[in-house]
């Protein structure tokens, strides 16, 4: 039987469930309902994917390397409610009680940790199912052993889906997003360049370096748009690209589902 790793984007799951329960005005009750729904959702995912290994990954609460090189990163995003933030450790304990390891590493976003775990698993012929609505994971779908699943829309994503949606190969998404930007995370693109224009540009040259080395291939209008944005594009590509080499300090054997003892979860959210 092939090993299967279920990787859940913890805050992506919890915050969406919490937002959907805004009609509940009692904060304590709202958090309790969010916890209950989160566990129910994880139970359905376990039943659906029958993983041999499972983990819930959380974002670090502080700044990350992206903030260090681009202070405006995610600037203006609506902050998490204080009550929900304070309750996150209890979510991790609840997940562990139900047999699923929780992981948070100081200074790292969940995206980079998830990417590292999934890519590392793929090198061992382990299929990974990333549960998240974050479009950034589309760049990982070039790996045949990595799939993404939106548990709210109940839709699975693979390489074919991603390349049909964006019009470029998964491996080219970093360059594509460097041109169009990522408004969700406040990452700028080239002013005036939207998805259609970006695709026309990438039909001729598909990397930022090649685009700027061969500007004469483009129309006068395109050249005018691109002029002066080279360094910005390089920075934006770096910001949108997921790191796959994070030192997570955890072994696959520690992610066996269900985890048998608390010792299997030394890197829980409180670390």
Secondary structure by P-SEA (a helix, b strand, c coil): cbbbbbbbaaaaaaaaaaaaacccccaaaaaaaaaaaaaaaaaaaaaaccccccbbbbcccccccccccccccccccccccaaaaaaaaaaaaaaaaacbbbbbbccccaaaaaaaaaaaaaaacbbbbbbccccccccccccccbbbbcccccccccaaaaaaaccccccaaaaaaaaaccccccccccccccaaaaaaaaaccccaaaaaaccccccaaaaaaacccaaaaaaaaaaaccccccccccccccccccccccccccccccc
